[in-house]
Amino acid sequence: MVLLKLVKSTFSDVIPDLIKHSSNVTQWGLQRGTTILYIPYLPFNFFLEKNDLNSKQKNVISNISNLNKQTKMQATTKIVDNWKKVLNALKTNRNMGKLWSKAIEDHSEIDLEESKKLNDYRLAAHAFIWSKNDQSLWELSSKASIMMQMRFDGFIGFPGGLIDSTDASVVDGLNRELREEINLNEKYYITNENYFFSSVNHQRKIILHFYVKEVTQTELIGIEKAALDSHDYGTEVMGIIRPPLYDIKPGRGFNIFLQNQFVGNSLLQLLKTMSLLDILDNQTILKFIDSC
Ligand SMILES: O=c1[nH]cnc2c1ncn2[C@H]1C[C@H](O)[C@@H](COP(=O)(O)OP(=O)(O)O)O1
């Protein structure tokens, strides 16, 4: 990390546009004051292929590219460690209900290719449809609006469902479910590019695929309104909800929402996806769980 600080101060003069921004990453559990490089979205090859760079500059970019890989690995280890703390807090928090700690024990993450080998397992797929948020309530704001639903069984979950043998693919089955449950317009249909991660429950022999679709705030409101006309509205789907991501003191807001009952591993899917999309960092998630 110290090395990276050095790199930043030395090289930022050489290629100022390469180092877009550096940040304290306390949310990843690194010590305050630690600086890491935040590498721009453009791939390094983009810079290496630029004709106006001299060989020294290209060398610098190659070195930073290698450091970037190392930094990512270190940061990922920290994220994974912190994620374990989140899982542990979820398991041990008494206010979150026995059902929830069982859900965490029963589900584990599985690689997509690995999951294809479990061919006697049922498949289900659910979607995290969300937008960045530009609305605020008094002085409170949240970074995102996320679509979840109150189900017929009193549990909260994401729209989606079991994949049928008649569905041409997982994504086709998911879009069929989204049509039935939330009347999703086909222009928002999920594609393989929206795939995020998969979980498995070996006891119940089911694989849960999870997809993420970002839309604009206006589009999300349109999707929510259209859901009222869905086939399943009022029967399987009792209402569309948005998790209130607010941090309201004392102890109100998202931590109250966390005390609901969530179907399958949907709460894990919610927290993990918010963490990966940087909607809420792991430290904040831990704080919310601890204040349940
Ligand atoms: O949002 C969810 N996240 C993870 N797992 C979920 C979610 N919703 C349901 N489930 C589990 C529960 C079941 O084992 C299967 C399928 O349930 P469901 O979505 O109710 O399926 P149908 O609509 O009946 O096809 O996934």
The ligand as an ORCA input file, in Angstrom:
! r2SCAN-3c Opt
* xyz 0 1
  O     -36.039    -13.558     -4.324
  C     -35.675    -14.714     -4.138
  N     -34.374    -14.977     -3.949
  C     -33.933    -16.238     -3.723
  N     -34.731    -17.298     -3.695
  C     -36.045    -17.074     -3.870
  C     -36.577    -15.812     -4.101
  N     -37.924    -15.920     -4.249
  C     -38.198    -17.218     -4.138
  N     -37.081    -17.906     -3.907
  C     -36.942    -19.355     -3.799
  C     -38.063    -20.055     -3.103
  C     -38.271    -21.276     -3.929
  O     -37.420    -22.306     -3.465
  C     -37.797    -20.914     -5.315
  C     -38.860    -20.539     -6.286
  O     -39.793    -19.713     -5.631
  P     -40.781    -18.736     -6.386
  O     -40.053    -17.537     -6.833
  O     -41.915    -18.501     -5.461
  O     -41.208    -19.587     -7.652
  P     -42.567    -19.586     -8.480
  O     -42.971    -18.152     -8.670
  O     -43.561    -20.353     -7.677
  O     -42.209    -20.270     -9.769
  O     -36.952    -19.807     -5.143
*
